[in-house]
């Protein structure tokens, strides 16, 4: 018998990935223009030109063994220093290369830091709705997931009272995703500061340290002038995981970093252990070519204005049809309340080749997530299908 946990996970699968594959199947049957796939957060817009320019220049002119050989497990020191200096310019911090570990995307970084922080049986708090893969990352560290719901009537902001009630002597960390996937909510600095104070108070109560893990693949995707607070400035003992998957449209390249500030409790010990975990978990090091490439693109980003246009187009279109939606401040998802039970709504949507991800996949039933990292033309073409779906569900304009 193989690992029972993996058998269980394999039988469950990923709803998002399953929807994505279903979209490809339907496209082969009905034509891509007749399928409206809002399932997966796969960036639609191309990386900025600096990415291609950097890759071509590096491959053409740099020493091949330097480019393709093993770097240090933590990443190239010069790349880590460049990342640190970029953060210092943006957020007024004082980081250096010894605060940065290059990782295999944000997912790799989260797996590394959870493995470092957690002993078997420790608890990690997540705020629902949340990216469901957190369950697997936490499980990889032999820790337990503690879900604290964020109420719709409070705009899906974390409930500090509920978080306080959920903290126990076994609580090792809380994961925040800001801007949030799937709601698009941006958590404000004042709330985050209060959360930091709460975690310190509960840590003193139990004689423990509670770390805040800030998962930030959508940091650059903020609209209408909204600012995404720098979490370490709000909450003591914060570790940041970042990815260029969304900001540079590089999800397949698996490149990101961890920020481990020197002033967190056991900061140096955590950094050293994270370097070991990066190797021990089989990542070994972040992809060397992409480390060198992103270091030349630290001030660049994908076409955020185009995502903003999609955000307005999709929200306005659905709102006019009578759907109840959260207006997202960041990321590239629309969180829509289902007028009928969620499984029924998703099934009805599929009748019109609309592929939507059920809220249960994010620990919050009664909603669906729509990824608007698609073409504006597809959004426009999908409105006729959404209108038919609204009629089926009894939605009135």
ZAMIVEX-288856 format. One record per residue (C-alpha): residue number from 1; z, y, x negated. Coordinates in steps of 0.001 Angstrom, whole numbers, padded with zeros to 6 digits, m for minus. Last residue first. Layout:
<sites>
<site nr="NUM" c3="Z" c2="Y" c1="X"/>
...
</sites>
This chain:
<sites>
<site nr="397" c3="m013458" c2="042887" c1="032233"/>
<site nr="396" c3="m012291" c2="039718" c1="033958"/>
<site nr="395" c3="m011242" c2="036524" c1="032232"/>
<site nr="394" c3="m011379" c2="033487" c1="034530"/>
<site nr="393" c3="m011688" c2="030954" c1="031728"/>
<site nr="392" c3="m015276" c2="029918" c1="032477"/>
<site nr="391" c3="m016264" c2="033575" c1="032868"/>
<site nr="390" c3="m014736" c2="034428" c1="029495"/>
<site nr="389" c3="m016657" c2="031551" c1="027894"/>
<site nr="388" c3="m019909" c2="032896" c1="029336"/>
<site nr="387" c3="m019125" c2="036336" c1="027898"/>
<site nr="386" c3="m018167" c2="034790" c1="024552"/>
<site nr="385" c3="m021571" c2="033077" c1="024443"/>
<site nr="384" c3="m023373" c2="036351" c1="025170"/>
<site nr="383" c3="m021244" c2="038040" c1="022505"/>
<site nr="382" c3="m022239" c2="035555" c1="019795"/>
<site nr="381" c3="m025534" c2="037297" c1="018988"/>
<site nr="380" c3="m023716" c2="040501" c1="018019"/>
<site nr="379" c3="m021243" c2="038638" c1="015804"/>
<site nr="378" c3="m024091" c2="036697" c1="014208"/>
<site nr="377" c3="m025915" c2="039948" c1="013419"/>
<site nr="376" c3="m022823" c2="041366" c1="011770"/>
<site nr="375" c3="m022992" c2="038473" c1="009355"/>
<site nr="374" c3="m019832" c2="036475" c1="008742"/>
<site nr="373" c3="m016424" c2="037192" c1="007213"/>
<site nr="372" c3="m015230" c2="037734" c1="010786"/>
<site nr="371" c3="m012982" c2="034666" c1="010796"/>
<site nr="370" c3="m011807" c2="034011" c1="014349"/>
<site nr="369" c3="m008338" c2="032578" c1="014875"/>
<site nr="368" c3="m007256" c2="031121" c1="018193"/>
<site nr="367" c3="m004055" c2="031677" c1="020147"/>
<site nr="366" c3="m001695" c2="029875" c1="022522"/>
<site nr="365" c3="000012" c2="027753" c1="019905"/>
<site nr="364" c3="001541" c2="029158" c1="016736"/>
<site nr="363" c3="002049" c2="026875" c1="013723"/>
<site nr="362" c3="m001146" c2="027991" c1="012008"/>
<site nr="361" c3="m003275" c2="024981" c1="012990"/>
<site nr="360" c3="m001622" c2="025260" c1="016412"/>
<site nr="359" c3="m003456" c2="028577" c1="016700"/>
<site nr="358" c3="m006721" c2="026731" c1="017216"/>
<site nr="357" c3="m009652" c2="027571" c1="014914"/>
<site nr="356" c3="m012792" c2="028777" c1="016683"/>
<site nr="355" c3="m016324" c2="027367" c1="016621"/>
<site nr="354" c3="m018508" c2="028852" c1="019355"/>
<site nr="353" c3="m021438" c2="026536" c1="020078"/>
<site nr="352" c3="m021311" c2="027411" c1="023798"/>
<site nr="351" c3="m019684" c2="024116" c1="024755"/>
<site nr="350" c3="m017551" c2="024578" c1="021634"/>
<site nr="349" c3="m015835" c2="027476" c1="023350"/>
<site nr="348" c3="m014806" c2="025230" c1="026238"/>
<site nr="347" c3="m013210" c2="022785" c1="023802"/>
<site nr="346" c3="m011344" c2="025577" c1="022000"/>
<site nr="345" c3="m010115" c2="026969" c1="025325"/>
<site nr="344" c3="m008978" c2="023569" c1="026588"/>
<site nr="343" c3="m007053" c2="022903" c1="023373"/>
<site nr="342" c3="m005411" c2="026383" c1="023639"/>
<site nr="341" c3="m004227" c2="026243" c1="027220"/>
<site nr="340" c3="m006032" c2="028954" c1="029215"/>
<site nr="339" c3="m006282" c2="032703" c1="028575"/>
<site nr="338" c3="m006137" c2="032148" c1="024794"/>
<site nr="337" c3="m004747" c2="035043" c1="022783"/>
<site nr="336" c3="m007037" c2="036133" c1="019968"/>
<site nr="335" c3="m006135" c2="036657" c1="016308"/>
<site nr="334" c3="m009075" c2="038250" c1="014479"/>
<site nr="333" c3="m009486" c2="037432" c1="010794"/>
<site nr="332" c3="m010793" c2="039282" c1="007762"/>
<site nr="331" c3="m007698" c2="040391" c1="005808"/>
<site nr="330" c3="m006112" c2="043711" c1="006884"/>
<site nr="329" c3="m005010" c2="045981" c1="009720"/>
<site nr="328" c3="m006104" c2="043515" c1="012391"/>
<site nr="327" c3="m006252" c2="044575" c1="016059"/>
<site nr="326" c3="m004456" c2="041716" c1="017823"/>
<site nr="325" c3="m006646" c2="040456" c1="020649"/>
<site nr="324" c3="m006522" c2="040036" c1="024449"/>
<site nr="323" c3="m009997" c2="039173" c1="025741"/>
<site nr="322" c3="m011411" c2="041256" c1="028598"/>
<site nr="321" c3="m015108" c2="041365" c1="027708"/>
<site nr="320" c3="m014692" c2="044899" c1="026341"/>
<site nr="319" c3="m011909" c2="043632" c1="024071"/>
<site nr="318" c3="m014177" c2="040887" c1="022766"/>
<site nr="317" c3="m016924" c2="043310" c1="021754"/>
<site nr="316" c3="m014554" c2="045945" c1="020405"/>
<site nr="315" c3="m012711" c2="043407" c1="018256"/>
<site nr="314" c3="m015889" c2="041803" c1="016941"/>
<site nr="313" c3="m017697" c2="045042" c1="016069"/>
<site nr="312" c3="m014596" c2="046765" c1="014712"/>
<site nr="311" c3="m013759" c2="043922" c1="012344"/>
<site nr="310" c3="m017411" c2="043468" c1="011385"/>
<site nr="309" c3="m017628" c2="047127" c1="010351"/>
<site nr="308" c3="m014427" c2="046739" c1="008337"/>
<site nr="307" c3="m015874" c2="043658" c1="006658"/>
<site nr="306" c3="m018905" c2="045747" c1="005669"/>
<site nr="305" c3="m016662" c2="048528" c1="004355"/>
<site nr="304" c3="m014892" c2="045949" c1="002172"/>
<site nr="303" c3="m018092" c2="045248" c1="000239"/>
<site nr="302" c3="m016665" c2="043175" c1="m002627"/>
<site nr="301" c3="m014289" c2="044622" c1="m005169"/>
<site nr="300" c3="m014306" c2="046109" c1="m008653"/>
<site nr="299" c3="m011526" c2="047618" c1="m010783"/>
<site nr="298" c3="m010570" c2="044351" c1="m012475"/>
<site nr="297" c3="m014174" c2="043347" c1="m013079"/>
<site nr="296" c3="m014295" c2="042788" c1="m016853"/>
<site nr="295" c3="m011176" c2="040597" c1="m016823"/>
<site nr="294" c3="m012824" c2="038734" c1="m013944"/>
<site nr="293" c3="m015490" c2="037391" c1="m016306"/>
<site nr="292" c3="m013219" c2="036245" c1="m019136"/>
<site nr="291" c3="m010957" c2="034298" c1="m016799"/>
<site nr="290" c3="m014040" c2="032973" c1="m015017"/>
<site nr="289" c3="m015402" c2="031457" c1="m018213"/>
<site nr="288" c3="m012051" c2="029842" c1="m019048"/>
<site nr="287" c3="m011375" c2="028163" c1="m015722"/>
<site nr="286" c3="m007571" c2="028396" c1="m015228"/>
<site nr="285" c3="m005616" c2="026096" c1="m017503"/>
<site nr="284" c3="m004247" c2="022548" c1="m017569"/>
<site nr="283" c3="m004692" c2="022261" c1="m013770"/>
<site nr="282" c3="m003323" c2="018733" c1="m013926"/>
<site nr="281" c3="000118" c2="019364" c1="m012467"/>
<site nr="280" c3="001599" c2="019063" c1="m015956"/>
<site nr="279" c3="m000513" c2="021829" c1="m017464"/>
<site nr="278" c3="000265" c2="024550" c1="m014921"/>
<site nr="277" c3="003775" c2="023099" c1="m014687"/>
<site nr="276" c3="004335" c2="023730" c1="m018406"/>
<site nr="275" c3="003228" c2="027355" c1="m018106"/>
<site nr="274" c3="005374" c2="027647" c1="m014984"/>
<site nr="273" c3="008413" c2="026348" c1="m016885"/>
<site nr="272" c3="008039" c2="029053" c1="m019531"/>
<site nr="271" c3="007651" c2="031773" c1="m016900"/>
<site nr="270" c3="010576" c2="030485" c1="m014835"/>
<site nr="269" c3="012843" c2="030390" c1="m017890"/>
<site nr="268" c3="011808" c2="033915" c1="m018822"/>
<site nr="267" c3="012510" c2="035205" c1="m015315"/>
<site nr="266" c3="015828" c2="033409" c1="m014842"/>
<site nr="265" c3="016795" c2="036016" c1="m012217"/>
<site nr="264" c3="013967" c2="038519" c1="m011849"/>
<site nr="263" c3="013763" c2="041335" c1="m014400"/>
<site nr="262" c3="010871" c2="039982" c1="m016471"/>
<site nr="261" c3="008456" c2="039988" c1="m013543"/>
<site nr="260" c3="006521" c2="036746" c1="m012955"/>
<site nr="259" c3="003019" c2="037667" c1="m011783"/>
<site nr="258" c3="000879" c2="034612" c1="m011092"/>
<site nr="257" c3="m002889" c2="034609" c1="m011462"/>
<site nr="256" c3="m006206" c2="033811" c1="m009838"/>
<site nr="255" c3="m009452" c2="031908" c1="m010351"/>
<site nr="254" c3="m010798" c2="029004" c1="m008326"/>
<site nr="253" c3="m014558" c2="029568" c1="m008775"/>
<site nr="252" c3="m015389" c2="028372" c1="m005268"/>
<site nr="251" c3="m013563" c2="031237" c1="m003589"/>
<site nr="250" c3="m015370" c2="033946" c1="m005614"/>
<site nr="249" c3="m016082" c2="036763" c1="m003144"/>
<site nr="248" c3="m014624" c2="039427" c1="m005491"/>
<site nr="247" c3="m011719" c2="040509" c1="m003253"/>
<site nr="246" c3="m011718" c2="037246" c1="m001286"/>
<site nr="245" c3="m011488" c2="034508" c1="m003901"/>
<site nr="244" c3="m010080" c2="036863" c1="m006562"/>
<site nr="243" c3="m006663" c2="035249" c1="m006143"/>
<site nr="242" c3="m003089" c2="036469" c1="m006442"/>
<site nr="241" c3="000366" c2="034868" c1="m006486"/>
<site nr="240" c3="003294" c2="037255" c1="m006838"/>
<site nr="239" c3="006889" c2="036354" c1="m007708"/>
<site nr="238" c3="009654" c2="038452" c1="m006144"/>
<site nr="237" c3="013259" c2="038323" c1="m007377"/>
<site nr="236" c3="014161" c2="041789" c1="m006059"/>
<site nr="235" c3="012266" c2="042936" c1="m003019"/>
<site nr="234" c3="010520" c2="046239" c1="m002394"/>
<site nr="233" c3="008978" c2="047091" c1="m005774"/>
<site nr="232" c3="008276" c2="043390" c1="m006400"/>
<site nr="231" c3="006321" c2="043375" c1="m003116"/>
<site nr="230" c3="003692" c2="045975" c1="m003966"/>
<site nr="229" c3="003095" c2="047408" c1="m000515"/>
<site nr="228" c3="m000346" c2="046935" c1="001079"/>
<site nr="227" c3="m001605" c2="050389" c1="001971"/>
<site nr="226" c3="m003516" c2="051199" c1="005145"/>
<site nr="225" c3="m006304" c2="053767" c1="004786"/>
<site nr="224" c3="m008086" c2="052599" c1="007916"/>
<site nr="223" c3="m008504" c2="049091" c1="006522"/>
<site nr="222" c3="m006922" c2="046696" c1="004046"/>
<site nr="221" c3="m008821" c2="043902" c1="002293"/>
<site nr="220" c3="m007707" c2="044452" c1="m001310"/>
<site nr="219" c3="m004533" c2="042381" c1="m000964"/>
<site nr="218" c3="m006235" c2="039491" c1="000848"/>
<site nr="217" c3="m005479" c2="036764" c1="m001719"/>
<site nr="216" c3="m001858" c2="037960" c1="m001885"/>
<site nr="215" c3="000769" c2="035207" c1="m001536"/>
<site nr="214" c3="004129" c2="036863" c1="m002231"/>
<site nr="213" c3="006827" c2="034348" c1="m003140"/>
<site nr="212" c3="010287" c2="035769" c1="m002464"/>
<site nr="211" c3="013032" c2="034042" c1="m004400"/>
<site nr="210" c3="016471" c2="033207" c1="m003045"/>
<site nr="209" c3="019186" c2="032972" c1="m005700"/>
<site nr="208" c3="022378" c2="031106" c1="m004837"/>
<site nr="207" c3="026120" c2="031701" c1="m004475"/>
<site nr="206" c3="025940" c2="031107" c1="m000726"/>
<site nr="205" c3="027041" c2="034547" c1="000458"/>
<site nr="204" c3="025584" c2="036241" c1="m002625"/>
<site nr="203" c3="022188" c2="034692" c1="m001887"/>
<site nr="202" c3="022476" c2="035716" c1="001748"/>
<site nr="201" c3="023085" c2="039320" c1="000716"/>
<site nr="200" c3="020215" c2="039303" c1="m001782"/>
<site nr="199" c3="017857" c2="037799" c1="000800"/>
<site nr="198" c3="018855" c2="040449" c1="003337"/>
<site nr="197" c3="018338" c2="043287" c1="000869"/>
<site nr="196" c3="014843" c2="041989" c1="000111"/>
<site nr="195" c3="014088" c2="041711" c1="003818"/>
<site nr="194" c3="015233" c2="045294" c1="004327"/>
<site nr="193" c3="012869" c2="046397" c1="001552"/>
<site nr="192" c3="010071" c2="044402" c1="003178"/>
<site nr="191" c3="010663" c2="046140" c1="006509"/>
<site nr="190" c3="010531" c2="049563" c1="004860"/>
<site nr="189" c3="007439" c2="048658" c1="002817"/>
<site nr="188" c3="005288" c2="047671" c1="005789"/>
<site nr="187" c3="003965" c2="044142" c1="006494"/>
<site nr="186" c3="000215" c2="044206" c1="007041"/>
<site nr="185" c3="m000909" c2="042197" c1="010091"/>
<site nr="184" c3="m004317" c2="040494" c1="009968"/>
<site nr="183" c3="m003020" c2="037768" c1="012296"/>
<site nr="182" c3="m004267" c2="034603" c1="010534"/>
<site nr="181" c3="m003699" c2="035086" c1="007573"/>
<site nr="180" c3="m001394" c2="037988" c1="006862"/>
<site nr="179" c3="m002019" c2="040962" c1="004651"/>
<site nr="178" c3="000420" c2="040069" c1="003080"/>
<site nr="177" c3="001267" c2="036358" c1="003032"/>
<site nr="176" c3="005014" c2="035899" c1="002655"/>
<site nr="175" c3="006664" c2="032750" c1="001313"/>
<site nr="174" c3="010460" c2="032440" c1="001343"/>
<site nr="173" c3="012348" c2="030720" c1="m001434"/>
<site nr="172" c3="015168" c2="028398" c1="m002495"/>
<site nr="171" c3="017051" c2="027883" c1="000747"/>
<site nr="170" c3="019443" c2="024943" c1="000252"/>
<site nr="169" c3="022617" c2="027007" c1="000810"/>
<site nr="168" c3="021118" c2="027921" c1="004188"/>
<site nr="167" c3="018831" c2="030704" c1="005428"/>
<site nr="166" c3="017459" c2="030193" c1="008952"/>
<site nr="165" c3="019876" c2="032584" c1="010675"/>
<site nr="164" c3="018963" c2="035379" c1="008267"/>
<site nr="163" c3="015264" c2="034727" c1="008925"/>
<site nr="162" c3="015843" c2="034916" c1="012683"/>
<site nr="161" c3="017624" c2="038243" c1="012281"/>
<site nr="160" c3="014878" c2="039559" c1="010017"/>
<site nr="159" c3="012140" c2="038723" c1="012534"/>
<site nr="158" c3="008906" c2="038903" c1="010533"/>
<site nr="157" c3="006282" c2="041144" c1="012169"/>
<site nr="156" c3="003960" c2="039395" c1="014613"/>
<site nr="155" c3="003414" c2="042658" c1="016540"/>
<site nr="154" c3="006968" c2="042565" c1="017862"/>
<site nr="153" c3="005878" c2="041240" c1="021261"/>
<site nr="152" c3="003971" c2="038506" c1="019447"/>
<site nr="151" c3="007188" c2="037237" c1="017895"/>
<site nr="150" c3="007263" c2="035989" c1="014308"/>
<site nr="149" c3="008419" c2="032376" c1="014216"/>
<site nr="148" c3="010648" c2="031038" c1="011410"/>
<site nr="147" c3="009448" c2="027699" c1="010035"/>
<site nr="146" c3="011569" c2="025838" c1="007479"/>
<site nr="145" c3="009465" c2="023606" c1="005231"/>
<site nr="144" c3="011258" c2="021047" c1="003070"/>
<site nr="143" c3="010971" c2="020522" c1="m000676"/>
<site nr="142" c3="009523" c2="017586" c1="m002596"/>
<site nr="141" c3="007438" c2="020073" c1="m004650"/>
<site nr="140" c3="004189" c2="018636" c1="m003280"/>
<site nr="139" c3="005735" c2="019022" c1="000173"/>
<site nr="138" c3="005927" c2="022775" c1="m000361"/>
<site nr="137" c3="002244" c2="022878" c1="m001276"/>
<site nr="136" c3="001393" c2="020627" c1="001659"/>
<site nr="135" c3="003253" c2="022709" c1="004223"/>
<site nr="134" c3="001831" c2="025891" c1="002698"/>
<site nr="133" c3="m001585" c2="024457" c1="003633"/>
<site nr="132" c3="m000802" c2="025645" c1="007161"/>
<site nr="131" c3="m001553" c2="029302" c1="006457"/>
<site nr="130" c3="000997" c2="030986" c1="008708"/>
<site nr="129" c3="001768" c2="031977" c1="012288"/>
<site nr="128" c3="004596" c2="031580" c1="011664"/>
<site nr="127" c3="006819" c2="032873" c1="008864"/>
<site nr="126" c3="007551" c2="030366" c1="006098"/>
<site nr="125" c3="010958" c2="029484" c1="004661"/>
<site nr="124" c3="011288" c2="027095" c1="001718"/>
<site nr="123" c3="014111" c2="024549" c1="001641"/>
<site nr="122" c3="015426" c2="022425" c1="m001215"/>
<site nr="121" c3="015535" c2="018661" c1="m000669"/>
<site nr="120" c3="014035" c2="017736" c1="m004026"/>
<site nr="119" c3="014490" c2="020636" c1="m006470"/>
<site nr="118" c3="012328" c2="023689" c1="m006052"/>
<site nr="117" c3="011580" c2="026641" c1="m008318"/>
<site nr="116" c3="009110" c2="025233" c1="m010843"/>
<site nr="115" c3="007168" c2="023034" c1="m008422"/>
<site nr="114" c3="007001" c2="025956" c1="m006010"/>
<site nr="113" c3="005655" c2="028163" c1="m008796"/>
<site nr="112" c3="002896" c2="025777" c1="m009816"/>
<site nr="111" c3="001790" c2="024883" c1="m006300"/>
<site nr="110" c3="001659" c2="028573" c1="m005434"/>
<site nr="109" c3="m000445" c2="029326" c1="m008505"/>
<site nr="108" c3="m002904" c2="026540" c1="m007760"/>
<site nr="107" c3="m003334" c2="027868" c1="m004242"/>
<site nr="106" c3="m003720" c2="031427" c1="m005540"/>
<site nr="105" c3="m006695" c2="030307" c1="m007599"/>
<site nr="104" c3="m006582" c2="027904" c1="m010531"/>
<site nr="103" c3="m004075" c2="030050" c1="m012390"/>
<site nr="102" c3="m003808" c2="032714" c1="m015093"/>
<site nr="101" c3="m000163" c2="033335" c1="m015956"/>
<site nr="100" c3="001014" c2="036947" c1="m016242"/>
<site nr="99" c3="004423" c2="038385" c1="m017178"/>
<site nr="98" c3="004098" c2="037645" c1="m020904"/>
<site nr="97" c3="000777" c2="039491" c1="m020961"/>
<site nr="96" c3="002528" c2="042773" c1="m020234"/>
<site nr="95" c3="004117" c2="044348" c1="m017194"/>
<site nr="94" c3="005614" c2="047819" c1="m016827"/>
<site nr="93" c3="004900" c2="048726" c1="m013213"/>
<site nr="92" c3="003529" c2="051958" c1="m011775"/>
<site nr="91" c3="001593" c2="050150" c1="m009066"/>
<site nr="90" c3="m002080" c2="050710" c1="m009799"/>
<site nr="89" c3="m002033" c2="051549" c1="m013486"/>
<site nr="88" c3="000602" c2="048927" c1="m014269"/>
<site nr="87" c3="m001307" c2="046310" c1="m012288"/>
<site nr="86" c3="m004439" c2="046963" c1="m014348"/>
<site nr="85" c3="m002381" c2="046830" c1="m017541"/>
<site nr="84" c3="m001001" c2="043420" c1="m016600"/>
<site nr="83" c3="m004462" c2="042064" c1="m015763"/>
<site nr="82" c3="m005811" c2="043288" c1="m019111"/>
<site nr="81" c3="m002844" c2="041736" c1="m020917"/>
<site nr="80" c3="m003473" c2="038402" c1="m019203"/>
<site nr="79" c3="m007123" c2="038564" c1="m020214"/>
<site nr="78" c3="m006232" c2="039370" c1="m023823"/>
<site nr="77" c3="m003705" c2="036514" c1="m023939"/>
<site nr="76" c3="m006310" c2="034005" c1="m022668"/>
<site nr="75" c3="m004645" c2="031811" c1="m020074"/>
<site nr="74" c3="m001155" c2="030393" c1="m019541"/>
<site nr="73" c3="m002265" c2="026958" c1="m020770"/>
<site nr="72" c3="m003775" c2="028621" c1="m023842"/>
<site nr="71" c3="m007577" c2="028467" c1="m023864"/>
<site nr="70" c3="m009421" c2="025162" c1="m024123"/>
<site nr="69" c3="m013054" c2="025485" c1="m025125"/>
<site nr="68" c3="m015907" c2="026835" c1="m023015"/>
<site nr="67" c3="m015892" c2="030538" c1="m023833"/>
<site nr="66" c3="m014367" c2="030356" c1="m027302"/>
<site nr="65" c3="m016517" c2="027375" c1="m028192"/>
<site nr="64" c3="m019606" c2="029174" c1="m026913"/>
<site nr="63" c3="m018950" c2="032296" c1="m029045"/>
<site nr="62" c3="m019863" c2="035252" c1="m026850"/>
<site nr="61" c3="m023341" c2="036764" c1="m026500"/>
<site nr="60" c3="m025379" c2="034960" c1="m023881"/>
<site nr="59" c3="m022656" c2="033185" c1="m021916"/>
<site nr="58" c3="m020435" c2="036277" c1="m021909"/>
<site nr="57" c3="m023284" c2="038658" c1="m021064"/>
<site nr="56" c3="m024556" c2="036514" c1="m018203"/>
<site nr="55" c3="m021054" c2="036033" c1="m016774"/>
<site nr="54" c3="m020206" c2="039738" c1="m017025"/>
<site nr="53" c3="m023441" c2="040874" c1="m015388"/>
<site nr="52" c3="m022985" c2="038354" c1="m012576"/>
<site nr="51" c3="m019451" c2="039596" c1="m011905"/>
<site nr="50" c3="m020351" c2="043279" c1="m012368"/>
<site nr="49" c3="m022918" c2="043003" c1="m009589"/>
<site nr="48" c3="m020219" c2="042750" c1="m006919"/>
<site nr="47" c3="m019770" c2="039287" c1="m005407"/>
<site nr="46" c3="m021996" c2="038579" c1="m002407"/>
<site nr="45" c3="m020898" c2="039181" c1="001180"/>
<site nr="44" c3="m020088" c2="036310" c1="003515"/>
<site nr="43" c3="m016679" c2="035329" c1="002174"/>
<site nr="42" c3="m015552" c2="031850" c1="003336"/>
<site nr="41" c3="m012551" c2="032276" c1="005601"/>
<site nr="40" c3="m013466" c2="029330" c1="007802"/>
<site nr="39" c3="m013930" c2="028839" c1="011535"/>
<site nr="38" c3="m015954" c2="031669" c1="013050"/>
<site nr="37" c3="m019112" c2="029552" c1="013335"/>
<site nr="36" c3="m021472" c2="030817" c1="015998"/>
<site nr="35" c3="m024276" c2="028271" c1="016334"/>
<site nr="34" c3="m027646" c2="029214" c1="017839"/>
<site nr="33" c3="m029028" c2="031014" c1="014785"/>
<site nr="32" c3="m028218" c2="027977" c1="012612"/>
<site nr="31" c3="m030487" c2="025702" c1="014621"/>
<site nr="30" c3="m029476" c2="023419" c1="017484"/>
<site nr="29" c3="m028994" c2="020026" c1="015849"/>
<site nr="28" c3="m028659" c2="020910" c1="012151"/>
<site nr="27" c3="m026550" c2="023929" c1="013096"/>
<site nr="26" c3="m024289" c2="021665" c1="015153"/>
<site nr="25" c3="m023608" c2="019465" c1="012131"/>
<site nr="24" c3="m022959" c2="022452" c1="009868"/>
<site nr="23" c3="m020535" c2="023890" c1="012394"/>
<site nr="22" c3="m018789" c2="020547" c1="012693"/>
<site nr="21" c3="m018190" c2="020625" c1="008934"/>
<site nr="20" c3="m016507" c2="024036" c1="009254"/>
<site nr="19" c3="m014500" c2="022865" c1="012256"/>
<site nr="18" c3="m013242" c2="019873" c1="010269"/>
<site nr="17" c3="m012361" c2="022169" c1="007359"/>
<site nr="16" c3="m010309" c2="024386" c1="009655"/>
<site nr="15" c3="m008660" c2="021426" c1="011386"/>
<site nr="14" c3="m007636" c2="019925" c1="008061"/>
<site nr="13" c3="m007045" c2="016177" c1="007920"/>
<site nr="12" c3="m004428" c2="014312" c1="009918"/>
<site nr="11" c3="m005346" c2="010786" c1="008823"/>
<site nr="10" c3="m005607" c2="011916" c1="005205"/>
<site nr="9" c3="m002203" c2="013602" c1="005363"/>
<site nr="8" c3="m000504" c2="010478" c1="006718"/>
<site nr="7" c3="m002193" c2="008212" c1="004181"/>
<site nr="6" c3="m001226" c2="010709" c1="001466"/>
<site nr="5" c3="002412" c2="010595" c1="002533"/>
<site nr="4" c3="002380" c2="006812" c1="002648"/>
<site nr="3" c3="001234" c2="006538" c1="m000980"/>
<site nr="2" c3="m000913" c2="003417" c1="m001346"/>
<site nr="1" c3="000000" c2="000000" c1="000000"/>
</sites>
